[in-house]
Amino acid sequence: SVTISTETSGTSLLFLSDSYYPGWQAYVDDIKTPIYRANFIFRAVSVPEGTHTVRFVYDPLSWKLGLYLSSAGILIFFLWILRKQ
């Protein structure tokens, strides 16, 4: 994850020069906020006036899906082995 502290005099766009990629989530003061594609390949979020903490977290759905399917496969494999005995 990436955490950034900001202080703005008005609503601003926080530009992160890191690749835009599905799976990233953004939070401004722990409230989920949309991530915009900036300059075609980077990430940006809207930050309201004032002092805020912006947190980017990488949490891809594909990783969760892979974890669940792998766990189910291992469970089925062990159940199959126990059944044969």
Secondary structure by P-SEA (a helix, b strand, c coil): cbbbbbccccbbbbbbcccccccbbbbcccbbbbbbbccccbbbbbbcccbbbbbbbbbbaaaaaaaaaaaaaaaaaaaaaaaac
